[in-house]
Amino acid sequence: MEGDFRKLLFWNVLASIPAGLVSVLLPLYLAELGIDYSGMGFIFGQGQYLAS
């Protein structure tokens, strides 16, 4: 049973890493391209708020 919990925790952490990277890197990338992402930043901010 404990092994299952550890496995679940592991996958949970693993799944949250890309989401965190995307929410940080995507706005930076869009800024490099000169795209106005203020609207999107709000959406991502809400997502991060809901996820935390």
matplotlib code that plots the C-alpha trace (Angstrom):
import matplotlib.pyplot as plt

x = [0.0, 2.8, 4.5, 1.4, 1.2, 4.9, 4.3, 1.2, 3.2, 6.0, 3.7, 1.9, 5.2, 6.4, 3.2, 3.4, 6.9, 6.1, 3.1, 5.3, 7.9, 5.3, 3.8, 7.2, 8.8, 5.9, 5.4, 9.2, 9.2, 6.2, 7.9, 10.9, 8.7, 7.1, 3.6, 1.4, 0.6, -1.0, -4.4, -2.8, -0.6, -3.9, -5.2, -1.9, -1.9, -5.4, -4.3, -1.4, -3.6, -6.1, -3.4, -1.7]
y = [0.0, 2.4, 1.6, 2.7, 6.0, 6.7, 5.9, 8.2, 11.0, 10.5, 10.7, 13.7, 15.6, 14.5, 15.8, 19.2, 19.9, 20.6, 22.7, 24.9, 25.2, 26.1, 28.8, 30.3, 29.9, 30.5, 34.2, 34.7, 33.1, 35.2, 38.3, 37.4, 37.2, 40.5, 39.1, 40.8, 38.0, 40.0, 38.4, 34.9, 35.7, 36.3, 32.9, 31.2, 33.1, 31.9, 28.3, 28.5, 30.0, 27.1, 24.5, 25.7]
z = [0.0, 0.9, -2.4, -4.3, -2.4, -3.2, -6.8, -6.9, -5.3, -7.7, -10.8, -9.2, -8.8, -12.2, -13.8, -12.1, -13.3, -17.0, -16.1, -13.9, -16.6, -19.2, -17.0, -16.5, -19.9, -22.2, -21.2, -21.5, -24.9, -26.1, -24.8, -26.9, -29.9, -29.0, -28.5, -25.9, -23.5, -20.7, -21.3, -21.4, -18.4, -16.5, -17.5, -16.6, -13.3, -12.5, -13.4, -11.1, -8.4, -8.8, -8.9, -5.7]

ax = plt.figure().add_subplot(projection="3d")
ax.plot(x, y, z, "-o")
ax.set_aspect("equal")
plt.show()
